[in-house]
Amino acid sequence: MTSRVGIERRSRTSGDAVTWLSVYVLLLFFIPSKLVVGALGSAGAPSMIFGLVSLVLWFLFRLWTLLRFENPRRRAQASHEPIRTALWVFLFCVGVTYAMAMSRPISPDEVSPADVALLAAASWTGTLLIAHDGIPSRERLESFLWRLAVCGALLAGLGIIQVLTGQAWVDRISIPGLTVTEVPTLFTRGAFPRPSGTAVHPIEYGVLVTMLLPLALHVAFNQVERGWVRWLPAAALAAVIPLTSSRSAYIGAVIGLVIVMLGWPKMRRRVIALVAVGGIAAMSVVTPNLLNSIVNLFVGAPEDPSVGSRTGSFDVAFQFIAELPLFGRGLGTFLPKYRIFDNQYLGLLVTIGVIGTLAFIALGVVAAITMLRLRRASSDDRTRDLALTLVAAISVGFISLSFFDAFAFPMTMGSLFLLLGVCGALYRLEHDGGAAGSG
């Protein structure tokens, strides 16, 4: 059927939430994570500052709408938006853990990281809320998805260049007013360079591109009005994933593709499966060593020191969890010098306890269930595909948190909270009647 969300007209949209979020994506993706405002230290990443400003603007906007005596029916609907409710529960838990941490004897070098962690959570919240409540129409939502896919493609292109040239390139970037906290370098695994784009580490980069791949595929299959160029983001992201030499990226790609393929027509599934098989066959001919290294990442996993470190972290983590099981020792207070878990869920159990961790997981579960219910209720093919696409993207993000300490990586968490906000926006717009084309 013909979607009612097509590009029906060009509305006047300068200065809306989509423009604001587009600036956020540019800051998040294209300013290297190791460039910060020096005076602010760890809290000085431009994207974090922008997210905090977003939170302030959202509060001002909410205050303004309340003073205008907004439609009571719409206000009642807004108060029951599930993703935002789940967010408030998680933030309440974070606030409780922070207050408890500051009220007990605490090592001085844990205080500043706890403050930064709280600011980071507030920044991600600002982005989520602006997306959730600010995107004005389905047309603008689709425009934002296109921009997000294009930015992902540019990031993928940078990664491909890093692999082909054997240089990081981002170490040459200098921006007035920003300080380099650590000179970016090109990582390697075995004989192969590992791209990291502008991210802190290749594992963050790999998770990010696999989170964006389902969205790029949605754009490619649905935004037909953009012509053949709509396929470029998906092609770029799919091309860079094999080059990441990252188990988390490969697992994430499989998870994301399996979820979106469940909702695709049979013919589309067959075509993508053939493309994937053809890509693997071409890799075995062009770069057989790369294919072998990918296989060895999984076959040789039991002997991999990084895997051994992850499995060995459980005993250490459970010792700390047993001390403060309900609300933990405080977000950000468990420093890398104590232990690097390489598993964010272990880190959350230690820092915000069982209750806080369940609240965080519930945020993702609520978003996924909300999208699945929306998909079941909708008769619009494009809406149904987008809902399942968002389930795939956030599932990749939440599952990938098991493989690294993601809260220390701004691009992953900034993108994940942004996608949660997009889920909320889609839910709100569909319940408001879609508002297609309204500006």
C-alpha positions in Angstrom: 0.0 0.0 0.0 1.1 3.6 -0.5 2.4 5.1 2.7 0.7 8.2 4.0 4.1 9.3 5.3 5.6 10.2 1.9 7.2 13.5 1.2 3.9 15.3 0.6 5.2 18.8 0.8 8.1 20.9 2.0 7.0 22.6 5.2 8.8 25.4 6.9 10.9 23.5 9.5 13.9 25.7 10.2 14.8 25.6 13.8 12.6 22.7 14.9 13.7 19.7 17.1 14.9 17.8 14.0 17.4 20.6 13.2 18.5 20.6 16.8 19.0 16.9 17.0 20.8 17.0 13.7 23.4 19.3 15.2 23.7 16.9 18.2 24.4 14.0 15.8 27.1 16.1 14.1 28.8 16.9 17.4 28.5 13.3 18.6 29.7 11.6 15.5 32.3 14.0 14.0 34.0 15.6 16.9 36.5 13.0 18.2 35.5 11.8 21.6 38.9 12.6 23.0 38.5 16.4 22.2 36.9 18.2 25.2 36.6 21.7 26.6 39.7 21.6 28.8 38.3 23.5 31.7 35.5 21.0 32.1 37.6 17.9 31.9 35.6 14.7 31.4 32.3 16.6 31.3 33.6 18.9 28.5 32.6 16.8 25.4 30.7 19.1 23.1 27.9 16.5 22.6 27.5 16.2 26.4 27.2 20.0 26.8 24.7 20.1 24.0 22.7 17.3 25.7 22.6 19.2 28.9 21.4 22.3 27.1 18.7 20.1 25.5 17.5 19.1 29.0 17.2 22.7 30.1 15.3 23.6 26.9 13.0 20.7 27.4 12.2 21.8 31.0 11.5 25.3 29.8 9.3 24.0 27.0 7.3 21.9 29.5 6.9 24.8 31.8 5.7 27.0 29.0 3.1 24.4 27.8 1.9 24.0 31.4 1.5 27.8 31.8 -0.5 27.9 28.5 -3.0 25.5 30.1 -2.5 22.9 27.4 -5.4 20.7 26.3 -6.2 18.5 29.4 -6.8 15.5 27.2 -3.4 15.8 25.5 -1.8 16.4 28.9 -3.4 13.2 30.2 -2.1 11.2 27.2 1.4 12.7 27.7 1.5 11.6 31.3 1.0 8.0 30.3 3.7 7.8 27.6 5.5 4.6 28.6 9.0 5.3 27.4 9.2 8.6 29.3 7.7 7.0 32.4 10.4 4.2 32.3 13.0 6.9 31.9 11.9 8.8 35.0 12.0 5.5 37.0 15.6 4.9 35.9 16.6 8.5 36.7 15.0 8.2 40.1 17.2 5.1 40.8 20.3 6.9 39.6 19.4 9.9 41.9 18.9 7.6 44.8 22.3 5.9 44.3 24.0 9.3 43.9 22.5 10.6 47.2 23.4 7.4 49.0 27.0 7.5 47.7 27.5 11.1 48.7 26.0 10.4 52.2 28.5 7.6 53.1 32.3 7.8 53.5 33.6 7.9 49.9 37.1 8.1 48.4 37.9 11.6 47.2 38.8 10.4 43.7 35.4 8.8 43.3 33.5 12.1 43.8 34.3 13.7 40.5 33.6 10.6 38.3 30.2 10.3 40.1 29.4 13.9 39.3 30.4 13.3 35.6 28.3 10.2 35.4 25.3 12.1 36.7 25.9 14.8 34.2 26.2 12.2 31.4 22.9 10.6 32.4 21.3 14.1 32.4 22.8 14.8 28.9 21.5 11.6 27.4 18.1 12.3 29.0 18.0 15.7 27.4 18.5 14.2 23.9 15.9 11.5 24.5 13.3 14.0 25.7 13.9 16.4 22.8 13.4 13.6 20.3 10.5 12.1 22.2 8.5 15.3 22.6 9.9 17.6 20.0 9.9 15.9 16.5 6.8 17.6 15.0 5.6 15.2 12.3 6.2 11.9 10.5 7.7 13.7 7.6 10.3 15.3 9.8 10.9 12.0 11.6 11.7 10.4 8.3 14.0 13.3 7.4 15.9 12.8 10.6 16.3 9.1 10.0 17.8 10.0 6.6 20.2 12.4 8.2 21.1 9.8 10.8 21.8 7.2 8.1 23.9 9.6 6.1 26.0 10.5 9.1 26.4 6.8 9.9 27.6 6.3 6.3 30.1 9.1 6.6 31.4 7.5 9.8 31.6 4.1 8.0 33.5 5.8 5.2 36.0 7.1 7.6 36.5 3.7 9.1 37.1 2.2 5.6 39.7 4.9 4.9 41.4 4.1 8.2 41.7 0.5 7.3 42.9 1.1 3.7 45.5 3.7 4.7 46.6 2.3 8.1 46.2 5.7 9.7 43.8 7.1 12.2 43.5 10.6 10.6 41.5 11.9 13.5 44.7 12.5 15.4 45.3 15.4 13.0 42.0 17.2 13.9 42.5 20.3 16.0 39.5 22.5 17.0 40.0 25.9 18.7 38.8 25.8 22.3 39.0 22.0 22.6 41.8 20.0 24.3 43.0 16.6 23.4 42.7 14.3 26.4 44.5 11.4 24.6 46.0 11.3 21.1 43.8 8.9 19.0 45.7 5.9 17.5 44.8 3.1 15.1 44.2 -0.1 16.9 45.1 -3.5 15.5 44.0 -7.1 16.0 46.5 -9.6 14.7 47.7 -8.3 11.3 44.6 -6.2 10.7 43.9 -2.6 11.5 40.7 -1.9 13.4 38.8 1.2 12.5 37.5 3.4 15.3 36.3 6.4 13.3 36.0 9.2 15.8 35.1 6.9 18.7 37.1 6.1 21.8 37.7 2.5 20.8 36.9 0.1 17.9 34.4 -1.8 20.0 32.3 1.3 20.5 32.6 2.1 16.8 31.5 -1.5 15.9 28.5 -1.3 18.1 27.5 2.1 16.8 27.6 1.1 13.1 25.6 -2.1 13.8 23.0 -0.1 15.7 22.6 2.2 12.6 22.5 -0.6 10.0 18.8 -1.4 10.6 17.9 2.2 10.3 19.9 2.5 7.0 18.1 -0.5 5.6 14.7 1.0 6.6 15.7 4.2 4.7 16.9 2.1 1.7 13.7 0.1 1.4 11.1 2.8 2.2 12.3 6.3 1.2 12.0 5.5 -2.5 11.5 9.2 -3.2 15.3 9.7 -2.7 16.2 7.5 -5.6 19.2 5.2 -5.8 21.3 7.3 -3.3 19.1 5.9 -0.5 21.1 2.7 -0.7 24.5 4.3 -0.1 24.2 4.5 3.8 23.3 0.8 4.1 26.0 -0.2 1.7 28.7 1.8 3.5 27.6 0.5 7.0 27.4 -3.1 5.7 30.9 -2.8 4.1 32.6 -1.6 7.2 31.2 -4.1 9.7 33.5 -7.0 8.5 36.5 -4.7 8.9 35.9 -4.0 12.6 37.5 -7.3 13.8 35.0 -7.0 16.7 32.9 -9.9 18.0 30.4 -7.4 19.4 29.9 -5.9 16.0 29.4 -9.2 14.3 27.0 -10.4 16.9 25.1 -7.1 16.8 24.8 -7.2 13.0 23.3 -10.7 13.2 20.9 -9.7 15.9 19.8 -6.6 14.1 19.3 -8.4 10.7 17.4 -11.3 12.2 14.9 -9.0 13.9 14.2 -6.8 10.9 14.1 -9.8 8.6 11.2 -11.2 10.7 9.0 -8.5 9.4 10.2 -8.4 5.8 8.4 -10.0 2.8 9.9 -13.4 1.8 11.4 -12.1 -1.4 13.3 -9.3 0.4 14.6 -11.8 2.9 15.9 -14.0 0.1 17.6 -11.2 -1.7 19.4 -10.0 1.4 20.4 -13.5 2.3 21.8 -14.0 -1.2 23.7 -10.6 -0.9 25.1 -11.7 2.5 26.2 -15.1 1.0 27.7 -13.4 -2.0 29.6 -11.0 0.3 31.1 -13.8 2.3 32.1 -15.6 -0.9 33.7 -12.5 -2.3 35.6 -12.0 1.0 36.9 -15.6 0.9 38.4 -14.8 -2.5 39.6 -11.2 -2.1 40.7 -11.3 1.6 40.7 -14.9 2.8 42.9 -13.9 5.8 40.3 -11.5 7.0 37.6 -14.1 6.8 39.8 -16.6 8.7 40.5 -14.0 11.4 36.7 -13.4 11.8 36.1 -17.2 12.2 39.0 -17.5 14.7 37.5 -14.7 16.8 34.8 -17.1 17.7 36.5 -20.5 17.4 39.4 -19.3 19.5 37.4 -17.3 22.0 38.1 -19.6 24.9 41.8 -18.9 24.6 41.4 -15.1 24.1 42.7 -13.1 27.0 39.9 -10.5 26.6 37.3 -13.2 26.9 39.1 -14.6 29.9 39.1 -11.2 31.5 35.4 -10.8 31.0 34.5 -14.2 32.5 36.9 -13.6 35.4 35.1 -10.4 36.2 32.0 -12.1 37.5 33.5 -13.3 40.8 35.0 -9.8 41.5 31.7 -8.1 40.6 29.6 -10.4 42.8 31.8 -9.5 45.8 31.0 -5.8 45.4 27.3 -6.5 44.6 26.9 -8.4 47.8 28.0 -5.4 49.8 25.3 -3.0 48.5 22.9 -5.2 46.4 19.9 -2.9 46.1 21.1 0.5 45.0 24.9 -0.1 44.6 27.8 2.1 45.5 26.9 5.0 43.1 27.0 5.5 39.4 30.6 6.4 38.3 32.2 5.5 41.6 33.7 2.2 40.6 36.9 3.3 38.9 38.9 1.5 36.2 41.8 1.1 38.7 39.6 -1.3 40.7 38.6 -3.5 37.8 37.5 -3.2 34.2 34.6 -5.5 33.8 34.0 -5.1 30.0 30.4 -5.8 30.8 28.2 -2.8 31.5 25.6 -4.8 33.2 28.1 -6.0 35.8 29.1 -2.4 36.2 25.5 -1.3 36.7 24.9 -4.0 39.3 27.9 -2.8 41.2 27.1 0.9 40.9 23.3 1.3 40.9 22.4 -2.1 42.3 19.8 -4.7 41.3 17.0 -2.1 41.4 18.7 0.4 39.2 19.9 -2.2 36.7 16.4 -3.6 36.4 15.1 -0.1 35.8 17.7 0.5 33.1 16.8 -2.8 31.4 13.1 -2.0 31.7 13.7 1.2 29.7 14.8 -0.9 26.8 12.1 -3.5 27.3 9.4 -0.9 27.5 10.6 0.8 24.3 10.7 -2.6 22.5 7.2 -3.6 23.7 5.8 -0.2 22.8 7.1 -0.5 19.3 5.9 -4.1 18.8 2.4 -3.1 20.0 2.4 -0.1 17.7 3.5 -2.4 14.8 0.7 -4.8 15.6 -1.9 -2.0 15.7 -0.8 -0.1 12.6 -2.0 -0.9 9.1 0.6 1.3 7.4 3.5 -0.7 6.0 6.1 2.0 6.5 5.1 2.5 10.1 5.2 -1.2 10.8 8.7 -1.5 9.2 10.0 1.5 11.2 8.7 0.1 14.5 10.4 -3.2 14.0 13.5 -1.4 12.8 13.7 0.6 16.0 13.2 -2.7 18.0 16.2 -4.1 16.1 18.4 -1.0 16.7 17.8 -0.7 20.4 18.1 -4.5 20.9 21.5 -4.3 19.3 22.4 -1.5 21.7 21.2 -3.1 24.9 22.6 -6.5 24.1 26.0 -5.1 23.1 26.3 -3.5 26.5 27.2 -7.0 27.7 30.5 -6.8 25.8 32.0 -3.5 27.1 31.7 -0.7 29.7 29.4 1.3 27.5 28.7 4.1 30.0 32.3 5.3 29.5 31.8 5.6 25.7 29.7 8.7 24.8 28.9 7.8 21.2 27.2 4.5 22.1 25.1 5.8 24.9 24.3 9.1 23.2 23.0 7.2 20.2 21.1 4.6 22.2 19.2 7.3 24.2 18.6 9.2 21.0 17.0 6.0 19.4 14.9 5.5 22.5 13.7 9.1 22.0 12.9 8.3 18.4 10.8 5.3 19.6 8.9 7.7 21.8 8.4 10.2 19.0 7.0 7.5 16.7 4.6 6.3 19.4 3.4 9.9 20.1 3.0 10.8 16.5 1.0 7.7 15.7 -1.3 8.3 18.7 -1.7 11.9 17.6 -2.8 10.7 14.2 0.5 10.7 12.5 0.6 14.4 11.7 2.1 13.6 8.4 3.4 16.6 6.7 2.4 19.1 9.4 5.1 21.5 10.3 
